[in-house]
Amino acid sequence: MKKQIDKLAALEEAIQRESETIQALEKNLQRTREEKERAAAEQQHIAYSALAENDTRAQVLLQECEATLSKFSTRVASCEAALQTAKRELETLRHERQDAFITQKQHEYADECAALLKDDAEQLERALTEMATARNALQARLRKMESLAVEAGIDASRVHARLRTNLDRCVAQRVQFEAAWLSREAREVFQGPVPAVFRSTIDGILGGLEPQREQRLRAERE
């Protein structure tokens, strides 16, 4: 995980540097274009005197101006080429960063799945086991009370039925888990250990992450 985080940080730094390079190239290109425009304006100003009036000084200035224009034209083309290359490099870095980000999040998700099974599911399993023990004790107590009520001539059947109903409602409200109708086979599954149920539920997702991870590793090696 640390290696993946380091890779992501390195890509972030590379993207920042490349973005700054692009900004510098854009400024350089803009400055060069302005200088070229000034040279073109100077050329227009002296071209008539140099070519139509055969002004010797104007001809020297025109040659200098033409050389400057040629240099600026070449420099503009170079700046544009460098800028295109930098933008392609930035796009590549962004794709790599996105891939690294996804890989990191997949690793984090896998870690959370492991924690879910090891910590949360185990804790819930212990709580459910304790709750089942307490429920069994309550039911045993109610059966004893029913026997005593019969012996004592007390009609407590409706009260005991209400106690059982209220017990179910207390459990449902306190745990805040939705209940739905389940087939016998499904009930047997969900009566099993919570970690086993959770593992069978998330195995499909984790299994789907493995081929993607393998593909990325192969791509990185290539």
C-alpha positions, 0 to 999 in steps of 0.5 A: 500500500505504501508503495502505491501511495508513493507512486501516486504522490510522485505522479501528482508532483510530475503533473504539477511540474508538467503543468508549470512547464506548460505555463512557461511554454505558453508565456514563451510562445506568447512573448515570441509571437509578440516579438514576431509581430513587432518585427513584421510591423518593422518590415512593413515600415521599411520594405518600401524604402528598401525595395522601391526607393533603393535606400541603402540603409533601409535595405540593410535594416530590411535584411536584419528584419527578415533574419529576425522574422525568420528566427522568430518564425522558427522559434514560434514553431519550436514553442508550439511543438514543445507545447504539444509534447508537454500537453501530451505528456501531461495527459499521459501523466493524468491517465497514469495518476487515475489508474494509480488512484483506482488501484489505491482505492481498490487496495483500500476497499480490500483492506476494509473488507478484511476489517469488516470480516475480522473486526465488525463481523466477529463483533456482531457474531459475539453480540448475536450469540449473547443475544441468543443466549439472553433470548433463550433464558427469557423463553425458559423463564416464560415457560417456567412462569407459564407452568407456575401460572397454571398451578396458581390458577392465574390466566397469564396466557395473553400476557405471556403472548404479549411478552413474546411479541414485545420481545421480538419488537424490542429486538427488531427496533434495537438492532435496526436491521430490516427483516424480510420473508426468507425461504427455509434454505435462506434462513439456514444460511443466515443462521450461520456465523456472520463472518461466513455470511459476509465473506460469501457476500463480498467474495464476488467483488473481491474476486472481480478486483483480482483480474483488474489488478493482474492486468495492471501489473502486467501493463506496468511490467510491459 
